[in-house]
């Protein structure tokens, strides 16, 4: 390595801090004491404009944390040198409301520039979206750093498909030290929001290659879905993920018990013997669901890659010029 490149790497290292900082509540109590209030205020206004944005920002935590830890990598835009996670199979035409994250970041930068990470914003907005939709409140642990890169391949390799069955989901979650109960509780994030017809066409017309609909779908509900999502229709048309799509409650689990789950990956939680009991429990006891959901979100938020990171100024790009650009100059 030339002396110029060595100097470049040394300079970059000064601007990068380890992502291994212990997470704790109140991390910004001295450096940005109003941070959590600012985040909630922006999210509240965004949900007034469009209720669905609450469900959208909440799901960012799941899509971010499972892929190399909670590091804000899902927020990075593609560059000529990097294919990020936004266009991965599970995210393209699905993840949305990135502009809401931009609004939150701008408000925080105006209050305390260079202090609050985008990775922590993802964690805070998820909690606030749940609370503002009528769900439980909890104390979030903060102190994450933002990744310096993202990987579409990693996202494709890790994130489950809407067609996934309970067995594959159980195996996936176990790899992150998340239990079967965590899996079912976190699936309850689908208590709010909508899903695309693209995600369920196979259930309606060719489940498991049979040329027939999924027999687990309740017949009247299947007729409703057939009308909403006709074969050959617009795959981007959306349907409610449960009967109360604007309220965070246990209706989602009641719907699964009655064969009215929208996604295959949701309904399979009731047809599989290892997950069915938790679906029944949560359908009968909302407090049990809320408590399990909070525990699952905290465990999910604890996932960290241990890789170097920074505090991005803009959640869509790393600070300064990409390293590849700088190397190309020499």
C-alpha positions in Angstrom: 0.0 0.0 0.0 1.4 3.4 -0.9 2.0 6.1 1.7 -0.8 8.1 0.3 -3.3 5.3 0.6 -2.1 4.5 4.1 -2.6 8.1 5.1 -6.1 8.0 3.5 -7.1 4.9 5.6 -5.7 6.5 8.8 -7.7 9.7 8.2 -10.8 7.6 7.6 -10.3 5.7 10.7 -10.3 8.9 12.8 -13.8 9.6 11.6 -15.1 6.1 12.3 -16.0 4.7 15.7 -16.6 1.1 16.7 -20.2 -0.1 16.6 -19.5 -2.2 19.7 -20.6 0.5 22.1 -22.9 -0.9 24.8 -26.5 0.0 24.1 -28.5 1.7 26.9 -31.6 3.7 27.6 -31.1 7.4 27.7 -28.0 7.3 25.6 -28.6 10.8 24.3 -29.8 12.3 27.6 -26.8 14.7 27.7 -25.8 15.1 24.1 -29.3 15.4 22.6 -31.8 15.4 25.5 -34.8 16.1 23.3 -34.0 13.4 20.7 -36.8 11.0 21.6 -39.4 13.8 21.8 -38.3 15.1 18.4 -38.6 11.7 16.8 -42.1 11.1 18.2 -43.3 14.5 17.1 -42.2 14.0 13.5 -43.7 10.5 13.4 -47.0 11.7 14.8 -47.2 14.4 12.1 -46.3 11.9 9.4 -49.0 9.5 10.5 -51.6 12.3 10.5 -50.7 12.9 6.8 -50.7 9.2 6.0 -51.7 6.6 8.7 -50.0 3.8 6.7 -46.6 5.4 7.2 -46.6 4.1 10.8 -46.7 0.5 9.7 -44.0 1.3 7.1 -41.5 2.8 9.4 -42.1 0.2 12.1 -41.1 -2.6 9.7 -37.8 -1.0 8.9 -36.4 -2.3 12.2 -37.1 -5.9 11.2 -35.6 -5.4 7.7 -32.6 -3.6 9.0 -31.7 -5.6 12.1 -31.8 -9.1 10.5 -29.3 -8.1 7.9 -25.9 -7.6 9.6 -27.4 -6.1 12.7 -29.2 -2.8 13.5 -26.9 -0.5 11.6 -29.2 1.6 9.3 -27.8 -0.2 6.3 -31.4 -0.6 4.9 -31.6 3.2 4.5 -28.6 3.5 2.2 -29.2 4.3 -1.5 -27.4 2.4 -4.2 -24.1 3.8 -5.5 -22.1 2.9 -8.6 -20.0 0.8 -6.3 -22.6 -0.7 -4.0 -25.9 -2.4 -4.5 -27.8 -1.7 -1.3 -30.7 -3.4 0.4 -33.6 -1.2 -0.9 -33.9 -3.2 -4.1 -33.5 -6.6 -2.6 -36.2 -9.2 -3.2 -38.0 -8.7 0.1 -37.7 -4.9 -0.1 -38.3 -3.7 -3.6 -41.7 -2.1 -4.1 -42.4 -3.1 -0.5 -40.4 -1.0 2.0 -41.5 2.6 2.0 -41.7 5.9 3.9 -37.9 6.5 3.7 -38.8 10.2 3.3 -40.2 10.1 6.9 -36.8 8.9 8.1 -35.3 11.9 6.2 -37.6 14.2 8.0 -36.7 12.8 11.4 -33.0 13.0 10.6 -33.3 16.6 9.5 -35.1 17.6 12.7 -32.5 15.9 14.8 -29.6 17.5 12.9 -31.2 20.9 13.4 -31.3 20.2 17.1 -28.0 18.5 17.7 -25.9 17.9 14.6 -23.9 14.8 14.2 -25.1 13.1 17.4 -28.0 10.7 16.7 -27.4 7.8 14.4 -29.8 6.7 11.7 -29.7 3.2 13.1 -31.1 4.5 16.4 -33.7 6.5 14.5 -35.0 3.2 13.0 -35.3 1.8 16.5 -37.1 4.9 17.9 -39.5 5.3 15.0 -40.6 1.6 15.2 -41.5 2.0 18.9 -43.3 5.3 18.3 -45.3 4.0 15.4 -46.5 1.2 17.6 -47.4 3.5 20.5 -49.2 6.0 18.2 -51.2 3.1 16.7 -52.5 2.1 20.1 -49.9 -0.5 21.0 -47.5 -0.8 23.9 -44.8 1.6 24.9 -41.3 0.6 26.0 -37.9 2.0 26.7 -35.5 1.7 23.8 -31.8 1.0 24.2 -29.7 3.4 22.0 -26.1 4.0 21.1 -25.7 2.3 17.7 -23.5 3.5 14.8 -24.4 3.6 11.2 -22.9 1.1 8.7 -20.5 2.2 6.0 -22.0 -0.1 3.4 -25.0 -2.2 2.6 -25.5 -5.5 0.6 -28.4 -6.5 -1.6 -27.0 -10.0 -1.6 -27.0 -10.3 2.1 -30.6 -9.1 2.3 -31.6 -11.5 -0.5 -29.9 -14.4 1.4 -31.4 -13.6 4.8 -34.8 -11.9 4.5 -37.8 -14.3 4.3 -40.4 -14.3 1.5 -44.1 -13.6 2.0 -44.4 -17.2 0.7 -42.3 -18.6 3.6 -43.7 -21.3 5.8 -43.4 -21.6 9.6 -40.6 -24.1 9.5 -38.3 -21.9 7.5 -39.2 -18.9 9.7 -38.5 -20.8 12.9 -35.1 -21.8 11.5 -34.3 -18.3 10.4 -35.3 -16.7 13.8 -33.4 -19.4 15.8 -30.2 -18.3 14.0 -30.6 -14.9 15.7 -31.4 -16.3 19.1 -35.1 -15.4 18.6 -37.5 -18.0 20.0 -40.7 -19.4 18.4 -42.6 -17.1 20.7 -40.6 -14.2 19.5 -41.3 -15.2 15.9 -45.1 -15.2 16.5 -45.1 -12.1 18.6 -43.0 -10.1 16.1 -45.2 -11.3 13.2 -47.9 -9.3 15.1 -46.3 -6.2 13.6 -48.7 -7.1 10.7 -51.5 -5.9 13.1 -51.2 -2.6 11.2 -50.7 -1.8 7.5 -51.2 -3.3 4.1 -49.7 -6.0 1.8 -49.5 -6.2 -2.0 -51.4 -8.6 -4.2 -48.1 -9.6 -5.7 -47.4 -11.3 -2.3 -50.5 -13.5 -2.3 -51.3 -14.4 -5.9 -49.7 -17.8 -5.5 -51.9 -18.4 -2.4 -55.0 -17.7 -4.4 -54.3 -19.5 -7.6 -51.4 -21.9 -7.4 -50.5 -22.7 -3.8 -47.4 -25.0 -3.7 -47.7 -25.5 -7.5 -51.1 -27.3 -7.2 -53.0 -24.9 -9.4 -55.4 -24.4 -6.5 -55.9 -21.9 -3.7 -54.4 -22.4 -0.3 -57.0 -24.5 1.6 -56.2 -22.6 4.8 -57.9 -19.5 3.5 -61.5 -19.1 4.8 -63.8 -19.4 1.8 -65.6 -16.0 2.1 -62.3 -14.3 2.7 -60.8 -16.0 -0.4 -63.7 -14.6 -2.5 -62.8 -11.1 -1.1 -59.2 -11.6 -2.0 -60.0 -13.0 -5.5 -61.9 -9.8 -6.2 -59.1 -7.6 -4.8 -56.3 -9.6 -6.5 -57.6 -11.2 -9.8 -55.2 -13.4 -11.7 -53.2 -11.2 -14.1 -54.2 -8.1 -12.2 -52.1 -5.3 -10.8 -49.7 -6.8 -8.3 -49.2 -3.4 -6.5 -52.8 -3.2 -5.4 -52.9 -3.4 -1.6 -55.1 -5.2 1.0 -55.4 -4.9 4.7 -53.1 -7.2 6.7 -55.9 -7.7 9.3 -59.4 -6.4 10.0 -58.1 -3.4 12.0 -55.2 -2.1 9.9 -54.9 1.2 11.6 -55.0 -0.1 15.2 -52.2 -2.1 16.8 -54.1 -4.8 18.6 -54.5 -8.6 18.7 -57.0 -8.7 15.8 -54.3 -10.1 13.6 -54.1 -13.3 15.6 -57.9 -13.6 15.7 -57.9 -13.4 11.9 -55.3 -16.2 11.7 -57.4 -18.4 13.9 -60.3 -17.8 11.5 -58.3 -18.5 8.3 -58.2 -14.8 7.4 -54.5 -14.1 7.3 -53.4 -12.1 4.3 -49.9 -13.5 3.8 -48.9 -17.1 3.6 -46.1 -16.4 6.0 -48.7 -15.2 8.5 -51.4 -17.9 8.1 -48.8 -20.6 8.3 -48.2 -19.7 11.9 -51.6 -21.1 12.7 -51.3 -24.2 10.6 -47.9 -25.2 12.1 -48.0 -27.1 15.4 -45.1 -25.3 17.0 -46.5 -21.8 16.4 -50.3 -22.5 16.7 -50.4 -22.4 20.5 -48.9 -18.9 20.6 -51.3 -17.7 17.9 -54.2 -18.9 20.0 -52.7 -17.4 23.2 -52.3 -14.0 21.6 -55.7 -14.1 20.0 -57.3 -14.5 23.4 -55.0 -12.3 25.5 -53.9 -9.0 24.1 -51.7 -8.2 27.1 -49.7 -11.4 26.5 -49.2 -10.4 22.9 -48.1 -6.9 23.9 -45.6 -8.1 26.5 -44.1 -10.7 24.1 -43.9 -8.2 21.3 -42.0 -5.7 23.4 -39.5 -8.4 24.5 -39.1 -9.5 20.9 -38.5 -6.0 19.6 -35.8 -5.4 22.3 -34.1 -8.6 21.4 -34.3 -7.7 17.7 -32.8 -4.3 18.5 -29.9 -5.9 20.3 -28.5 -7.5 17.1 -25.3 -5.8 16.2 -22.6 -6.6 13.6 -19.6 -5.3 15.6 -18.4 -3.6 12.4 -17.0 -0.1 12.3 -19.5 2.7 11.9 -20.2 6.4 11.9 -23.0 8.9 12.6 -24.4 9.7 9.2 -25.4 13.3 8.3 -27.8 12.0 5.7 -29.3 8.5 6.3 -29.2 7.7 2.6 -25.4 8.1 2.1 -22.2 7.6 4.1 -20.4 10.8 5.2 -18.1 12.3 2.6 -17.2 10.6 -0.6 -17.4 6.8 -0.9 -14.1 5.1 -0.2 -14.0 3.6 -3.7 -14.2 7.1 -5.2 -11.2 8.2 -3.1 -9.1 5.1 -4.0 -9.9 5.7 -7.7 -8.3 9.1 -7.5 -4.8 7.5 -6.8 
